[in-house]
Amino acid sequence: ETGVTQTPRHLVMGMTNKKSLKCEQHLGHNAMYWYKQSAKKPLELMFVYSLEERVENNSVPSRFSPECPNSSHLFLHLHTLQPEDSALYLCASSPSTGGARAFFGQGTRLTVV
Amino acid sequence: DQQVKQNSPSLSVQEGRISILNCDYTNSMFDYFLWYKKYPAEGPTFLISISSIKDKNEDGRFTVFLNKSAKHLSLHIVPSQPGDSAVYFCAAISNAGGTSYGKLTFGQGTILTVHP
């Protein structure tokens, strides 16, 4: 238990569906992240929120839309995804100081059919 | 261009022996390095880290070595135990940007299997 909780753990969605991934942390951290892990590839940073403002968007397609309503919650809204978007999506949080280690959630295993 | 590389996809070790996992990086701005461990169906969990001002950091059975001139770090586990079987990720970060958050760059991971 790292203090970062993701729901759902597994998600199967069609290419025309709209779904959302949820992440919650009560560690008092000010930064939250979305990472993507595809098979045999490194974890790829998608988005970074610091103090509830998006500070990084690593060339992620617009079919992925993040939302950070407060410092404890982070969402990833999904729409019109492609099969190649199937991956493990990991949320993480960290204190506001750079270099601090990130705490990861268990991830959401997403399958797009 | 992959800035952090773990060139060994897998490693198999006998219980009680030493496990050595390697990681290379190309970005000379990286000044803090971390190792994460990941079990199936779980998120990565922090294992050990090292700052670029050091060349060694030890925590129980785990030791990380940093060779800045070679841009290489390694994780030593001794003695290895079956419960150490997992995927190990190397990660790096640059604090030089002065940002208020941590932006980690990860390697591909190495699958460690420790046989009883």
Chai-1 contact restraints between the chains, C-beta under 6 A:
chainA,res_idxA,chainB,res_idxB,connection_type,confidence,min_distance_angstrom,max_distance_angstrom,comment,restraint_id
A,A31,B,Y101,contact,1.0,0.0,6.0,A-B,restraint_1
A,P42,B,F106,contact,1.0,0.0,6.0,A-B,restraint_2
A,P42,B,G107,contact,1.0,0.0,6.0,A-B,restraint_3
A,P42,B,Q108,contact,1.0,0.0,6.0,A-B,restraint_4
A,L43,B,F106,contact,1.0,0.0,6.0,A-B,restraint_5
A,V48,B,Y101,contact,1.0,0.0,6.0,A-B,restraint_6
A,S50,B,S100,contact,1.0,0.0,6.0,A-B,restraint_7
A,S50,B,Y101,contact,1.0,0.0,6.0,A-B,restraint_8
A,L90,B,G43,contact,1.0,0.0,6.0,A-B,restraint_9
A,S94,B,G102,contact,1.0,0.0,6.0,A-B,restraint_10
A,S96,B,S100,contact,1.0,0.0,6.0,A-B,restraint_11
A,G98,B,N95,contact,1.0,0.0,6.0,A-B,restraint_12
A,G98,B,T99,contact,1.0,0.0,6.0,A-B,restraint_13
A,G98,B,G102,contact,1.0,0.0,6.0,A-B,restraint_14
A,G99,B,Y32,contact,1.0,0.0,6.0,A-B,restraint_15
A,G99,B,I93,contact,1.0,0.0,6.0,A-B,restraint_16
A,G99,B,N95,contact,1.0,0.0,6.0,A-B,restraint_17
A,G99,B,G102,contact,1.0,0.0,6.0,A-B,restraint_18
A,A100,B,G102,contact,1.0,0.0,6.0,A-B,restraint_19
A,R101,B,L34,contact,1.0,0.0,6.0,A-B,restraint_20
A,R101,B,F46,contact,1.0,0.0,6.0,A-B,restraint_21
A,F104,B,G43,contact,1.0,0.0,6.0,A-B,restraint_22
A,F104,B,P44,contact,1.0,0.0,6.0,A-B,restraint_23
A,G105,B,G43,contact,1.0,0.0,6.0,A-B,restraint_24
A,Q106,B,E42,contact,1.0,0.0,6.0,A-B,restraint_25
A,Q106,B,G43,contact,1.0,0.0,6.0,A-B,restraint_26
A,G107,B,G43,contact,1.0,0.0,6.0,A-B,restraint_27
